[in-house]
Amino acid sequence: MRAIELENLEIDQLRKLAKTHKLPTKIKSKIVLALADCECKPCGGISDTPARIVVNSPKVESAPQSPPEQGESIIWPDVPKATSEVNGDYVTPPWLEELDAAAMIGHVELMGPAGSGKTLAIHHLAAKLGKNLAVVTADGGLRKRDLVGQRELIAGSTVFTAAEFATAAKQGDWALIDEANMAEPEAMSFINGMTDRPAQVGSTFQVAGQTIEVHPEFRCFMTRNPNYVGTRRMNEALRDRFWSIEVPPLSGESLAAMFKAHGMAKTFINDAVFLTDTLYKSWKDNRIGYQISPRRGLAAAKMASAMKSRRSVVGFRGLMRKSILTKIDAQHDIDAVDVIIKTAWRALSIDPDAKAE
């Protein structure tokens, strides 16, 4: 090959040739001079674009232009069977029939306050239908790799371990993304591309450079708490792919039934329901910025049962007040909520300054 032909080649092509002939591969000029008399020949005429070269050894040919991960080994984990563990009987919400029908058609989004039964309803329906359910929680900032998977070193070899979410999409299982509006944008973009054809073939996604078909029986569920601190606005194109169900807060008799199902002592239920309802109404009327979760009442009831000194009604009220106030950061919000709590206790003819606080 002539020196003028070699000078028109890319440096990486020159280095491959030099390596084949056991020549220095650092400086282009030295490579050109050393290779000028070698029995190398181009595969075609020299043009403005460097030509691919072919030499006596087949190892020197340029590799096909494909993703470096193509053909990479992928481990697909098992998606666990859905279970619905409740301390007592499951309280069927009035919107469960709509959830059941929506899941037959496509993907579903549940919107509502914390503790309203969104997540539990999906677990319950999946368990009832015998579905496998991959659960991903986004409250820590869900990333794309949490949905796709990542590379790992196993027995000295690098393999790609897919996430349960990706396995569910491939196998036709169900997947739940809890607190979806706290996920990173790149994760939401990934979901957007694989949920465009529910109950149909044609949707795909990429895992380790390989194109994977989305199974038509795959269902994605999202739950989110609107207006919570730290949440992001959901992509409208993504939400358009989901059937949306507004889940109302548990209140009154429904809330009492839930507390009972979870083992709350009967003597605590009336006060827990009254305070939860009062605080939620105050939040809805923009009197306070804190949106209470029924979990605060459940936590207080468990603590009261575990502490001998707090097993009375007054002791429970003090624990519920503490359970709520310790979850609020800003002092002005703490003060505003505390006023409503004391007013609620006063309405129940209870001394708000009782020592049980």
N, C-alpha and C positions, 0 to 999 in steps of 0.2 A: 504494500500500500504506500502511496506517495505521501510525503509530509504535508502537502497542501490539503489532501483529503482528511488526514488525521486532525489537522487544526480546526476543521469545520465540525468535528464531533463534540458532543457534550463531555465534560470532564469525567462524569461517572462512567460513561462508556469507555473512555480511555483508560480509566483505572482498572476496569474489568479486564481489558486486553493486557494491560501491564501485569496484572496479578497472574494471568494465565501463563505469561512468558517469564514470570519470576523477576520482574523489573521494579525499580522504585516507583511508588504510586502517589507521591506528594506534589511534585511540581509538574505542571502541564508541559512546559517546554522540554523537560528531560524525557517525559514519556513519549512525546512526538518524535524526538531524535532517536530514542531507543527503538521505537517501533517502525521507523521509516523503512527498514530493510526486511521486516518480518513478512511472512507469507499470509498477510491478512488481505481481505478484499471486501469492498462494500457490496451491499446487496443491490445497489442501483447507482445511478449517477449522483454526484454531489449537487445539492440544491441549497437554497437559503435555509431550509429546515434540515437539521442534522439527520442523516439517514440511519436506520437501524443497521447494525453491522453483524455479519456472520463470519465466524472464524472456524478453523479446523475442529476446535473442541466445541461440542454442542452446549457445554455449560456456559459459554460466554453470551448466548442469545439473551436478549432482554426478556424479562418475565412478562406474562400476559397482564394487561391492565385490569386488575380486579381488586376489590377491597382486601386488605391484608388479613381480615378475619374470616374470609370466605372458607367454608369447610371446617371452621373451628368446632371443636367438640363442645356440645352444650348439654348441661345436666338440667333436666326438668324435674323439679321437686314435686312431691305429692301435695295436692290441695286437701286440707282436712275436711272431714264431714262437718256440716253445720250442727251446732248444738244450741239449745235454748235453756240455760240454767236460771231458774227463778226460785226464790225462796217462797214457795207457795204457788197458787194458781196464776196462770198468765191472764192479765187483764186485757181483753180484746178491745182495741181502740175502734172508734166508729169509722175510721178511714182505712181499716185493714182490707176491706173488700176492694177498694180502689187500688191499693198497693198490689194485691193479688192479680187483678186484671191488667194493670200497667206492666207488671213483670212478664206477663205472657206476650205482650206486644213488643217491648223493648227495654231500654235503660230508664232508671228512675232516680229522681232527686227528691229528697225529703228535707223540707225547710221548717225549722221551728226552734223554740227555746231549749236550753239544756234541761235534761231530765223529763222530756215529754214523751219518751218511748220510741224515738226514731230508730235507733240502733237495735234495740231489743226486738222491734217488729220485724226487721229484716232477718235477724237470726232466727226468730220464731218461724217465719214463712219458709225460709230455706230448709230448716230442720223438718218442718211439716212435709215438704216436697222431696225430702231425701237428697238435697243438693250438697255438693262440696262448696265451701265458702272461703275465699281468700280475704282476709281482713287487713287493711292498711290504715293506720292512723296518721293523719296529716298535721296534728297539732304541734309537732316538733319541726315543721317545715319540710313537707314531703318533696323529695327530689326525683328526677327521672330514673335514676339508677335503682331507687326503691321499688319502682314498678317494672323495670326491665331486668335488672340483675347486674352482676359484675364478675370480673375475672378473679380466679383464685388459683393458688398454687397447691396442687394435690399430687402427692407421690412424685414430686419433681417435675410435674408437667402442668402447664397452664391450661385451665379449662374455664369455660364461661358457665356460671351457675345462674340460671334464670330465676327471677323472682316468682313468688306464688301468683302474683297478679298476672304475669305474662303466661304462666302455665294455665291459669283459669281461662284466659282468652283463647289459647290454643286448643284446649280440651273441651270447651263448652261448659265450664263451671260458672259459678257466680263469684263476684268480687265486690267488696264493700270498701269505699274510701270514706272514712269518718273524718269530720271537720274539714271537708274538702276545700273550703275557702281560706284555709291556712297553708295550702300547698304552694310550692314554687311554680312560677309561670311555665318553666320548661316541662314540668310534670303534667300540667294541664294541657299543654300543646300535644304531648304524646297521646294522652287520652282522647283528645279531639280527633286525631287522625284515625283511631281504631274503633270509634263508636258511630261512624256515619251511616252504617247499614245494619241496624239491629234486626235480628231474625232473618238475615239474608247472607248470602255468600258475597265476597268481593272486597271486604275490608282486610287490610294487612297492617303489619307493623314489623319493625326491624329488631332483631336480636343478634348481636355479634356478627353483623354484616349479612345476615341471612333474612330473607323475606318470609314471614310467617303468616299464614292465613288465620283470620279470626273466625272461630267456630260460630255458626249461626245461632247456637243455643247459649252463647256467652251473654251474661247480663252484668252490667255495671251499675252499682247503686252508690249514690253520693248522699251524705248527710251534711248539713251545715246549719250554723246558728247565725242568722243575719244580725248585723249591727254589733257584733262582739268586737272588743278591742283586739287588734292583731290580725283580724281577718282581711282578706283581699276581695276586691270586686271580681265576681266570676265572669269569665269570658262568655259573651252572649252567643257566639257560634257554638260553643260547647254546650251551654244550657239548652240550646235549641234541639240538641240531640236527645234530651232527656224529658220524660214526663214528670212534671213538677207537682208535688203534693205539699200543701201548706199544713203543717201539723200544729194544732192549737196546744197551748199549755194544759197540762193536767190540772184540774181544779174541782172543787166541790166533791161530789160523790165519787167521781173517777179518781181523783187524787187520794181520797180516803181508801178506796179499794186497792190502789197501788201500794200505799203504806201498809195496809193489812197483809197484802200478798208477800211483802218483803219482811214480814215478821215484826212490825212495829207494835209495841204494847198498846192495847186498846185505850188505856188512859191518856196516851200521848197524842193520839190521832186527831182529835178535834182541834187542839191547839196548833198542831203542825199544819193542818189544812188551813185554818183561819189566818195564820201569819203568812204562809206562802201565798195565798190568794191576795191578801192585803198588799204585800210588797210587789207582787206582779202588777196589780192594778195601779199602784203608785208609779211603777216604771213606765207602764203604758201611757199614763197621763203626763209623763215627763216631769214628775215631781222628784224623781231620783234617777241616777244614771246606772245603778246596779240592777241587773236582771237576775233574780234569785232562781236557783235550781232546787227542785225537791230533794236532791241528794243531801242538802244541808240538814233537812229534817231527819233523814235516815241516819246520817252520821251522828247527829245528836242523840237519837234514840239508842243507837248501839253503845255510845259512850255512857249514857245514863244507866243502861243495863249492866255495864261492866264496872261501874263505880257505885259502891254501896251508899255513899253520901249523896248521890244524885239520882236515886231511883224514884224520888217523888216527882209530882207534876212540876213543882217549883224548880226542882233541880234540873229537870228536862228543859224548861224554858230558859234557864240561864245558859245551859249548854248550846241550845239552838241559837240564842243570841250571839254567843261566842263563835259558833260555827259559821255564822253569816258574816260578822264584822271582821273576822280575821282573813277573809277572802277579798277584802276591799283595800286598795292601796292609798288613794287620796283621802286626807283627813276630812275635807269638807264633805266627801261622799259618806265617810263613816259616820259623821255627825248627823247627816240628813237621814240615813237609814236607821240609826239608833233612835232618833225621835219617833219614827214610825213604829219601830218595834215596841217601844215603851207605851206608845198610844194604843197599840193593839192589845198589849197585856192589860192596860188600864180598862179597855173596853170589855175585857173578860173578867173585870173586877179583881185584877191581880196587881199587887204592889210591884212596880217596875224596878224598885231599888232593893228588892229582896236579896239577901246575902247569897243565895244560890247562884247569882250572876257570876 
